[in-house]
Amino acid sequence: MGYIKSFVIIFAFLSHVLSAQQITIVTENLPPFQIVQKNKEITGLATEIVREIFDRANYNHSIVVSDWSIAYQQAVEQRDVCIYSIVRLPFRESLFQWVGQITSASTSFYSLREKNIVLQNFDDALKYRVAVNENYASHHFLLEKGFEKDKNLYVLKNYNALLKMLEVRKDSIDLVLLNDEILVNKLDSPSKMKKYRKHPVIHDFRFDFFLACSLKTSPAVVQKLSTSLQSMKADNSLKKLTQKWQSRLDSGQ
């Protein structure tokens, strides 16, 4: 009985220590999944899901928003750091501990309507010059599909610059590859969508967004976060949060 009592005490102590840990969560401003409000409050579908995961796991946490390249490096290199919304790619598999999928977004090519570009299939896109963001899933996806940097693939560091590139450099950039929900939410009004032509030639192509943690984060923390996410799926909390944000996902309003 003494051994059992000691084990219980030790287990309770370790649980308390783990819960007392301060976890830093890094991300970028990416409406409607992560939204930085004027008062600096961070909201959005993915943000609400992540907060609920951490609350259920009873972990102290703070969310820090920065450029994706900075957030990504922090999550690769630092201790007790988690990141969202990150796409799980083969080359990233061993760089993180993966908590689980939290949401997803459909993806399409877009061009200026005035350029009258028509894509019948994905291979047609290879004839055009496409801009993407560095180290985004879209970047690596196009490289795998035969696009070549500085030939028909232009890599930018600023996500907000992608749409501007279509207009400012219309002689050198023909297409951008963007998440549909993110594009709708970046425009001030649905009427502005008329300026762009959507080319849905990547059938059933969605980016699954995950929550992941650095390799220097305790595996026990990651496991507890994963358990919290599974509990959200089991009691339909994840589904309800997605439904809550569905109109914003579809229209940007």
C-alpha positions in Angstrom: 0.0 0.0 0.0 2.9 2.3 0.8 4.3 1.9 -2.8 0.9 2.6 -4.3 0.4 5.7 -2.1 3.9 7.0 -3.1 3.1 6.4 -6.8 -0.1 8.4 -6.5 1.7 11.3 -4.8 4.4 11.3 -7.4 1.9 11.1 -10.3 -0.1 14.0 -8.8 3.1 16.0 -8.4 4.2 15.4 -12.0 0.7 16.3 -13.2 0.8 19.5 -11.3 4.3 20.4 -12.7 3.2 19.7 -16.2 0.0 21.8 -15.8 2.0 24.7 -14.4 4.2 24.8 -17.5 3.9 27.9 -19.6 3.5 26.9 -23.2 4.0 29.5 -26.0 1.8 29.1 -29.0 3.0 30.8 -32.2 1.0 31.6 -35.3 0.4 34.2 -38.0 -2.5 36.5 -38.8 -4.5 34.4 -41.2 -8.3 35.2 -41.2 -10.6 33.5 -40.7 -8.5 30.9 -38.9 -6.3 33.3 -36.9 -7.6 36.9 -36.6 -5.8 39.8 -34.9 -8.4 42.3 -33.8 -7.8 46.1 -33.5 -7.6 45.7 -29.8 -4.9 43.0 -30.3 -7.2 40.2 -29.2 -6.6 37.0 -31.2 -9.7 35.2 -32.4 -10.7 33.0 -35.4 -11.8 29.4 -35.9 -8.4 27.7 -35.4 -7.6 30.0 -32.4 -10.9 29.1 -30.6 -10.1 25.4 -31.2 -6.5 25.7 -29.9 -7.6 27.7 -26.8 -10.2 25.0 -26.0 -7.5 22.2 -26.4 -5.2 24.0 -24.0 -8.0 24.8 -21.5 -9.1 21.2 -21.4 -5.5 20.1 -20.9 -5.2 22.7 -18.1 -2.0 24.2 -19.5 -1.0 27.8 -19.0 -0.4 29.3 -22.5 0.1 32.5 -24.4 -0.4 33.1 -28.2 2.1 35.1 -30.1 1.4 36.4 -33.6 4.3 37.1 -36.0 5.3 36.5 -39.6 5.0 32.8 -40.5 8.8 32.4 -41.1 9.5 33.6 -37.6 6.8 31.6 -35.9 7.9 28.5 -37.8 11.5 28.8 -36.7 10.5 29.3 -33.1 8.5 26.1 -33.2 11.4 24.2 -34.8 14.0 25.4 -32.4 12.6 26.4 -29.0 11.4 24.6 -26.0 7.7 24.5 -25.0 6.5 26.1 -28.2 3.5 24.9 -30.2 2.3 26.2 -33.6 -0.9 26.4 -35.6 -2.3 26.4 -38.3 0.5 24.3 -39.9 0.1 21.8 -42.8 1.6 18.4 -42.2 4.0 17.8 -45.0 6.4 14.8 -45.4 9.6 16.9 -44.9 8.1 18.4 -41.7 7.1 15.1 -40.2 10.3 14.7 -38.1 10.6 18.4 -37.2 7.6 18.5 -34.9 5.4 16.5 -32.5 2.0 16.5 -34.1 -1.0 17.0 -31.8 -3.6 16.6 -34.5 -5.7 18.2 -37.2 -7.9 21.1 -36.2 -9.4 22.3 -39.4 -8.9 22.5 -43.2 -9.2 24.9 -46.2 -9.8 24.4 -49.9 -7.2 25.7 -52.4 -7.4 27.1 -55.9 -5.4 29.1 -58.5 -6.5 32.7 -59.0 -5.8 35.2 -61.7 -7.0 38.7 -62.6 -10.2 38.4 -64.6 -9.0 41.0 -67.1 -6.2 38.7 -68.3 -8.7 36.1 -69.6 -6.6 33.1 -68.4 -8.4 29.8 -68.8 -7.1 26.6 -67.1 -8.7 23.3 -68.4 -6.5 21.2 -66.0 -3.7 21.4 -63.6 -1.0 21.0 -66.3 -2.2 24.1 -68.0 -1.0 26.1 -65.0 2.6 25.0 -65.8 2.5 27.4 -68.8 2.0 30.4 -66.5 4.0 32.2 -63.8 2.7 31.5 -60.3 3.4 33.3 -57.1 3.4 31.6 -53.7 4.6 32.2 -50.2 7.9 30.8 -49.0 7.6 27.6 -47.0 3.9 27.5 -47.3 2.3 24.1 -48.2 1.4 25.7 -51.6 5.1 26.4 -52.2 6.2 22.8 -51.6 3.1 21.4 -53.4 4.0 23.2 -56.7 7.6 22.2 -56.5 6.5 18.6 -56.3 4.3 19.1 -59.3 7.1 20.3 -61.6 7.2 24.1 -61.0 10.7 25.6 -60.9 11.7 28.6 -58.9 12.5 31.8 -60.9 11.2 30.0 -64.0 7.5 29.7 -63.5 7.4 29.9 -59.7 8.0 33.1 -57.8 8.4 32.9 -54.0 7.4 35.7 -51.7 7.9 36.2 -48.0 4.7 38.2 -47.4 1.3 36.6 -47.7 -0.4 39.9 -48.0 1.7 40.8 -51.1 0.4 37.9 -53.2 -2.8 39.6 -54.5 -0.9 42.9 -55.0 1.6 41.1 -57.2 -1.2 40.1 -59.6 -1.8 43.8 -60.2 1.6 45.5 -59.6 3.5 42.9 -61.7 0.8 41.7 -64.0 3.4 41.4 -66.8 5.4 38.9 -64.8 2.9 37.2 -62.5 -0.2 35.4 -63.9 -1.5 33.3 -61.1 -1.4 32.9 -57.3 -2.3 29.7 -55.3 -4.4 30.6 -52.3 -6.8 29.0 -49.8 -10.3 30.0 -50.8 -11.5 30.8 -47.4 -8.5 33.0 -46.7 -8.8 34.9 -49.9 -12.5 35.7 -49.2 -11.6 37.0 -45.8 -8.7 39.1 -47.0 -11.0 41.2 -49.2 -13.0 44.1 -47.8 -16.2 43.0 -49.5 -17.5 40.0 -51.6 -17.9 42.4 -54.6 -14.1 42.6 -54.8 -14.0 38.9 -55.7 -15.3 39.9 -59.1 -11.8 41.2 -59.9 -10.4 37.7 -59.7 -11.1 34.5 -61.6 -11.0 31.3 -59.6 -9.5 28.2 -61.3 -10.6 25.1 -59.4 -8.5 22.7 -61.3 -6.9 21.0 -58.3 -9.8 18.8 -57.5 -10.5 17.9 -53.8 -7.3 19.7 -52.9 -7.5 20.9 -49.3 -4.8 21.9 -46.8 -5.4 20.2 -43.5 -4.3 22.5 -40.7 -2.7 21.0 -37.6 -1.6 21.9 -34.1 2.0 20.8 -33.6 4.7 21.3 -30.9 8.5 21.6 -31.0 10.6 18.5 -30.4 11.9 20.2 -27.2 8.4 20.1 -25.8 7.6 17.3 -23.3 6.0 14.3 -25.0 3.6 14.1 -22.0 2.4 17.6 -22.9 1.8 16.7 -26.5 0.0 13.5 -25.5 -2.3 15.4 -23.1 -3.1 18.0 -25.8 -3.8 15.2 -28.3 -6.2 13.7 -25.8 -8.0 17.0 -25.3 -8.4 17.3 -29.1 -9.8 13.8 -29.3 -12.3 14.7 -26.5 -13.4 17.7 -28.5 -14.1 15.4 -31.5 -15.9 12.9 -29.3 -18.3 15.4 -27.8 -18.8 17.3 -31.1 -17.2 20.5 -29.7 -14.9 20.7 -32.7 -17.9 20.3 -35.1 -19.9 23.0 -33.2 -17.0 25.5 -33.4 -16.6 24.9 -37.1 -20.3 25.4 -37.7 -20.2 28.6 -35.6 -17.6 30.0 -38.0 -19.1 28.5 -41.2 -20.7 31.8 -42.5 -17.4 33.6 -42.0 -15.5 30.8 -43.8 -17.9 31.0 -46.8 -18.4 34.7 -47.2 -15.8 36.6 -45.1 -18.5 38.5 -43.3 
